[in-house]
Amino acid sequence: MAITLNLVQLLGNIVVISQAVWQVFIVLVPVMAACIWYQRYYSASARELARLVGIAGLAVTYGLNLNSLQSNIIWFICNVENKIISVERILQYTSLPTEAPLVIKDNQPDSSWPSFGEIHIRDLQVRYAPHLPIVLRGLTCTFTAGAKTGIVGRTGSGKTTLVQTLFGLIEPVAGQILIDSINITLIGIHDLRSRLSIVTQEPTMFEGTVRTNLDPLEEYTDEQIWKALEMCQLGDEVKKKEGKLDSIVTENGENWSMDQRQLVCLGRVLLKKSKILVLDEATASVDTATDNIIQQTVKHHFAECTVLTIAHRITSIIDSDMVLFLNQGLIEEYDSPKKLLKNKSSSLSLLVEEYTRRSDSGFGN
């Protein structure tokens, strides 16, 4: 219908123009021909453009998918790399030399060992790895049974290394440690470590209950556990809790304060009743009040035990029977604190003077 109308209008226009101004056709005919040609060319170009746009759209669509796939592949590769690190660590650990056996049946100490707690150190030399320098360079000394010895020295002097060697964490390159005349390198590490006690700088508690944290192997009665809690002044605190000994302890003991956690660690060694106790900067993470509780508990309940104290505060070793001063893996001084403090030029005197000066200036602990 619309086409017919347009044709009628076109013919009418032609008739009128031919009667009035026929010369117009000289220009009109070429123009119409040009318009027809252009229309055909435009239609062909439009079809080509549509085809090209379709290809571009397809490319964009696949490009977006490619970006997503690339992200997934990169994430997968990174995840595999992280997992491979775990495999590398396992392979690395399998190549490490193993510790001594837990138990050496042919050389087990008596069940009462150590009955005295005397420690002889003879020309002890220790290094952490074959390619590293010697850290303890020939220590020779004796910790008398029942004596309280403070071990002091600046960072890197060998204090912690000595403790690690005592517990069999590091094997000596030369020399030996004798506990009640038994060479500790000749017995199983379980027999060694189970007979010694230690309270470290960082208190450790496990997810469970108060009972399992104090007695994880279920070796003691409730009466003994309560007695240990009273001795370390935690009895009243535990009695306030709804579950008492079965009160919940969260992971890492987060529902207990740092001071309380350290007192729980003290309660463990009170239950164990070892003849040898090591305090490895045990008061470094606690306040002064808890420090006093630990010092008084050790003084009263470990009076007959051999106690080795690696000092964090100089005041914690002033009352010791002996002081061992280490310097770069060597024994610089080993005597009673009274004798060492009388000598104003001794290393201990100089250290106490420095500690006092720092305390007066507000930098001490």
Secondary structure, 3 states (H helix, E strand, C coil): CHHHHHHHHHHHHHHHHHHHCHHHHHHHHHHHHHHHHHHHHHHHHHHHHHHHHHHHHHHHHHHHHHHHHHHHHHHHHHHHHHHHHHHHHHHHHHCCCCCCCCCCHHHCCCCCCCCCCCEEEEEEEECCCCCCCCCEEEEEEEECCCCEEEEECCCCCCHHHHHHHHCCCCCCCEEEEEECCEEHHHCCHHHHHCCEEEECCCCCCCCEEHHHHHCCCCCCCHHHHHHHHHHCCCHHHHHHCCCHHHCEECHHHCCCCHHHHHHHHHHHHHHHCCCEEEEECCCCCCCHHHHHHHHHHHHHHCCCCEEEEECCCHHHCCCCCEEEEEECCEEEEEECHHHHHHCCCCHHHHHHHHHHHHHHCCCCC
